[in-house]
């Protein structure tokens, strides 16, 4: 058997899985790499995730959320054998590409994904928009109503225009200090 240069033809590929099985597929592929001796052809398997701040039961929590539900990234050299190992892993429905030919992820696309999964600061999941009518639920302006004039997702803050003495005043609040009026 002729050894192939490991850098020759090595690319990131996207495989499609059943949604919710991404971590199980990652583990299964890693086990198959080990048991079938494919370390020279399949190098890394990742499930792209990012940290997201969400509010549950009135408290902010940081959770990991799949960037691409139903997809897993594999760094590999495509040969008949490596393709077979990945393609026949349980819960894998196929490679993303045309027909039976996997299409590699462009390096600049992978760079964007890598930056998102490597971000230390969680992004904040805010379902509030400018001009939404909200009620303030805590702080010195509790029970006041106002319109959102600004949303800062990076800081998890909203600016609400509150009428105080018949004058519109901007009040900056954490996004979990307000509740959207329906």
Secondary structure, 3 states (H helix, E strand, C coil): CCCCCCCCCEEEEEEEECCCCHHHHHHHHHHHHHHCCCCCCEEEEECCEEEEEEEECCEEEEEEEECCCCEEEEEEECCHHHHHHHHCCCCEEEECEECCEECECCHHHHHHHHHHHCCCCCEECCCCCCCCEEEECCCCCCCCEEEEEEEECCCCEEEEEEEECCEEEEEEEEHHHEEECC
